[in-house]
Amino acid sequence: MLFPRHAGRGWKTVAHFVDGFMSLTDRLRFFFGPATRLDSGSPVVHRHDEFEQASEEELTHFVVETDTSGHHYAVRREDLDKEA
């Protein structure tokens, strides 16, 4: 048996695990504070900082292709130019 200590307990083992997990999260909430729940309907605020501009510039080197199965993948523009 892999876990002989817990053999034959079934649902009690699962309940014990869940209770332990909930106790742990309660202690973490006490230490870190409650989880913030933002309004999911509010729009995402984009910061147009240097990091975002650099990321957008890097993404301009890729083209999104779709195969016959509907899968999407990125291809470098240089590779497309080599195939043509």
Secondary structure, 3 states (H helix, E strand, C coil): CCCHHHCCCCHHHHHHHHHHHHHHHHHHHHHHCCCCCCCCCCCCCCCCCHHHHHHHHHHCCEEEEECCCCCEEEEEHHHHHHHC
